[in-house]
Amino acid sequence: MDKQTVIAAYRQGLINIRQCAQILGLDTFQMERMLDQFKSQPEMTDQDLPAAILTAGK
């Protein structure tokens, strides 16, 4: 499944953060930390999500 689609589903409330993290292969803590980073960096867009997700676990 496309990572942008998963993030969009989470933002729309279709899945919860645990489900989103599981689909992306992250733990819930990593997912929360990543989302907090996006909230603090308003210049980031959904186009930036895949690269950030790929590096979140490193």
Secondary structure, 3 states (H helix, E strand, C coil): CCHHHHHHHHHCCCCCHHHHHHHHCCCHHHHHHHHHHHHHCCCCCHHHHHHHHHHHCC
